[in-house]
Amino acid sequence: MASPTPQTQRNALAPGLLAAIALFLSPLFTQGLVETIILFVVAILALIVAWFAWQARQWWWTVVFAAVAVVWNPVYPFGFDGWIWTGAQFVAALVFIAAGILIKNDRVTA
């Protein structure tokens, strides 16, 4: 009889990919309503990924995404611009993808 292997699930993968898409598209929209919407999307998805990281007991990702939520917050935006901000968006997108792949926890069956 084969021993059952524990199954894992990646809850942070979908929000991580959605945030990465928003961050990759964000340099196209540097002003106006679309920029504010992207800030909202990234900040909310960062908090969602942080929560999934906390549930998976990978607290170091929680710290990273709490910082992302603060930097991309739309309520009191920092007003960053230029090539450094564009580079930060691409780095953050890669961090979201990495977290989506690496944050996993055991599947709970009822």
Residue, then its C-alpha position, 0 to 999 in steps of 0.5 A: m500500500a502506497s503512503p499518501t503524500p501530503q498535498t499542498q496548495r498555493n493560495a498566494l499564486a492568483p493574487g500574486l500573478l494579478a498584482a504582477i500583471a498590474l505592476f508590469l502594466s503600471p509604467l504605461f499609466t503614470q498619472g490620473l485615475v488609472e494610476t490610483i486604481i493600480l495603487f489600490v490593486v497592488a496594496i490590497l493584493a499585497l495584504i492578501v498575499a501577506w495574509f496567506a503567508w501568515q497562514a502558511r507560517q512564512w512570516w518573512w513574506t508577511v513583512v515584505f508584503a506589509a512593506v509593499a502595501v505601505v509603499w504602494n498605498p493609495v491613501y497617502p501616496f509617496g509620489f515616486d516617479g522616474w526610472i527608480w520607481t519604474g524599476a521598483q515596480f518590476v522588482a515588486a512584480l517579480v517578488f509577487i511572482a516568487a511569493g506566489i510560487l513559494i508560499k504554500n501550505d498543506r491542503v486541509t480536507a474536511 
